[in-house]
Amino acid sequence: MSPDGAGRRRAWALVQIALTVAALWVISRFVHLHDLVKADGLPPARAVEVAPGGRVTWEDGTSGVYGKAEVVEAGLLSILDRADKRLYGLMLAALFAPFTLLALRWWLLLRGHGFPAPFGRVFLVNYAGIFFNHLLPGGVGGDLTKAVLAASGEERKAAVVATVLLDRLIGLAVLIVLGAGCLTPFAGRFADQRIVWAVYGLAGAALLGYLLYFNPRLRAFLGPRLPFAGIRAQLDGVFRSAREHPRLMAVAAALSLGSQVISILVIYGMARALGLDRTPLWMYFVFEPILFIVNALPLTPG
């Protein structure tokens, strides 16, 4: 490895560590360990313990006995203490099922375009991408990580990056279809119809983008006028598989659908484990695809 290459790798590692530390700090500002308690007209404050008889031990170490002390917002420790830990543990383990399906989808796309990478390596790189998707802005931050890791040492770098983009586009397309399909029976229940039209608008935009990209007249007109012909040829060779390899695309779409359905069921199971049992399952299938779509857009917070 050249000194320049080693320096770049160290710099990238430092950037990753800095982003991780920053993300953990931001998360810590939103997550509170202890309950928010209101006692005898005092302003709500975080308390370590609310004992029988009205004794409250506050986070600053002071304590007192109050005629009335009530929890107005549960802290993380209280929520976990009341949780069904067995069910929650099973749901955490079940998260690896959609992760595995997503890795399998990208592995098949890589193999279908001449990159016979071992599945174990693909899983680890894909898992790193999922990790950074939750830390970097938007659900595409991890795709950049995947592209950098996957293209390292490859001659056809643009083609490898194109498989990452195609992998993302397939997942987003299936997600939009799932969101629109689950939303349709309940569209009339939304007081704000902008949510409904936003989902349908994304579905229409995805279809329009597909038709424009494969329009022969538009391709013939723009092709000679666009720069970076070599890179575009590698990218186009991968993107054309959306039409030229229907079986591969169908399998990739089925894996996407399976991953998304399992993810929604896992979220529902986690909610049940935490005692949130008033929301029916169908609502998760209506709202979770919308949230997934929003998170997949660039510059939205994970």
N, C-alpha and C positions, 0 to 999 in steps of 0.2 A: 504494500500500500504506500502511495506517495505521501510525503509530508503534508502537501496541500489537502489530499483526501482525508488524512487522519485529522487534520485541523478542522475541516468542515464537519466531520462526524462528531468531534468533540463539541463544536459549536451547536450543532443540531441537538445533541444530548442535553446541553445546558439550556437551550430554548425549551425543550420538552419538560425539563425539571422545573424551570421558572413558570411555565404555563400551568403545570400541575399544582404547584404551590399556590399560585394566584387563584386558581379555580377552587381549591380547597378552602382558601381564606374567604372567598365570596360565598361559598356554600355555608360556611360556619356562621356567616352573618344572618342567614335566613333560618337556620335550624337551631332551636333552643332546646337544651337538655331538660330544663325544669319547667314546672307549671307556672302559668301566669295567674296570680291569685289577687283577688280584691277582698280586703278585710276592713269592716267598719268604716266605710266611706273613704278609705285611703286610696290613692291612685294605684292602679294595678301594678304589681311588681312580681319578679320571678322569685319563687320560693322552693327551697330544697325539700321541705316536708310540710304537710298539713295534717296534724295529728288529731285524733278524737279529743273533743273538749275545746276546740278552737285554737290550739297552740300552733303557731306558724313559725317555721324557721326559714328566714330569708336567705338569699344568695350571699349577702354581705356578711353573714355570720350572726346577725342579731335575731332575736326571737321575741315573741310576745303572745299573750292570750287575748283573743278577740271574741266578741259576742257572735259575730257572723263572719265567716271566711269561706269564700267559694272560688272554685277554679273556673276561670273564664276562658282559658286556652290551655289545652294539655301540652305538656312538653314531651320530647322524644322518649325519655326514660319511662314516663307513665304510659305512653302509648305502647311501647314494647313490653312493658310489664303486664299489660292487659291482653296482649296479643295471643293468638293461638300460635305458639312458637313452632309446633310441629308442621302445621299447614304452611306457615310463612317460610320455614326452612325448605319444604318441598317445592314451593314456588320459586325460591332462589335457585335451587338445583335445576328446576325446569327451564330457567332462562337459557341454559346451554343448548336446549333443543332448537330454538330459533337461531341462535348463534351458529350452530352446526349447519342448519339448512342454508343460511346465508353464505357460509364458507363453501358449501357444496355447490351453490349456484355460481359463485365466482370461479371455483375450480373447474367446473364444466365449461364455462366461457373461455378460460385460459387454454384448456386442452383443445377446445374447438377451434382455436385460432393459432395453434402451433406452439403453445407454451406448456409442455408436460411437467409442470411443477408438482412435487409431492404434496398430498393433501394436508399433511401435518404442517408444512411450512405455510401453505395457503391459509389454514385455520389461524395460525399465530399472527400472520400479517393482517388478516381480516379482523381478528380480535383487537389488535392494536388500533385499527381504524375505528372500530366501535367505541373503544375507550376514549379516543380523542374526539369522536363525534359528540360525546357528552361534556367535553370540556371546552372545545373551541366553539366560536360562534357558528350557529347553524349546524344542520346535520351533515354538511359536506366537508367540515374541517377534517374529519377522519379520512375522507377520500383522498385528500392531499397527502396525508401520512401514508396511506396504502400505496398511492402512486409512486411516492419517493422510495419506499421500501421495495416495491415490486420491480421498479425500473432499474434498480441498482445492479450493475453488471450485465444488463441485457443490451443487445445491439439494437433491437427494434423497440426503442424506448417509447416512441409515440404509440405503437400498437399495444404495448402493455398498459399504458395510461388509458388508451381507448377502451380496453376491457373493463377498467375501473369505472369509466364514465358510462359504458353500456350497462354494467351491473347496477349502477345507481339509477339509470333511466328506466330499466325494467322494473326495479322495485318501486320507483315513484309512479310509474304508469299503473301497475297493479294496485297500488295504494289508492290512487285517484279513482279507479274503477270500483274498488271495494268501498271507499267512502261514499261515492255517488250512489252505488247500489243499496247500501245500508241506510242512507239518508232518505232515499225516495219515498218509502212508505210513511215516513214521519215528517216530511218536509213541511206540511201544513201546521205542525205544532210549534214551529219557530216563530216567536214574535218578531225577531229581527231576521228578515229574509235575505239580508246581505250574506250571511253565512252560507245559505243554500246556493245562492247565485255564484258565490266565490268558488264553491266546490264544482258546480256545473261548468263554470267558466274555465277552471283548470282542466276539466275533462275535454272541453272543446278546444282549448289551446294545445293540449297534447295531441289531439287528433289532427289539428291544423298543422302543427309542426312536423308530424310524420308525413303528411301529404306533401308539404312543401319540400321537405328534404329529398324525397324520392321522385319529385316531379321532373321528368326528363328534360323539358324545355328550360326550366329554371337552372338545372344543373349544367346544361350545355351553355347557357348564357353566362353564368357566374364562374364556371370552372376555369376558363383561361384567364380570367381577370383577378383571381384571388392569389395572394402570395403563398409562399411555403408549400410548393407543390409536393415535395417529397414527404413532408410530415402529413399533409392532408391526405395523401395516398394511403399512408398507413392507417390513419384514423378512419378513412372512408372504407377501407377493406374490412375493418371490424364492424362499423356501423351498418354496412350492407347486409350483415348476417341477420339483421332483424327481418329482412325479406327473403334472403337466399337460404336460410337454414331454419325453416319454420318449426321443425321438431325440437331443435336446441332451444329456440325461443319459448316454445310451449312448456318444455321441462323447466326452464329457468323461471317462467311466470308461475308455474305450479308450486315451485319451491318458495317463491316470494309470497304467494297467497298462504301457503302452509305456515311460513314463518310469522306472517302478520296475524293470522288467526290465533296461533299459539301465544304470541306476545299479548294479545288482548285478553285471552283466557288467563294468562299468568297475572296480568294486572288486576283482573277481576278477583282471582284467588287471593292475591295479596290484600286487596281491599276487604275481602271477607275475613281474612286472618286478623286484620286490624280492627274488626268490629264495624266496618262500614257496609252494612248489609241492607240498607234501605234502597239502594239504586239497583234496578233490575239489570240483567245481563244485556238486554237489547240496547240499553243506553250506552254501554261501553262500546258496542259495535257501531253506534252512530257517532259518538264523540271522539273516540280514540283515533280513528283514521284521520279526522280533521286535525287533531293535535299532531299526529305523525307528519301530515302534509306540511303544517306550519313549521315544524322543527326541521323539515328537509329543505326549507327555503334558506338561501344564504343570509347571514347576518342576523338571524333570529337566535335568541339564547337557547342553549340546550336545556 
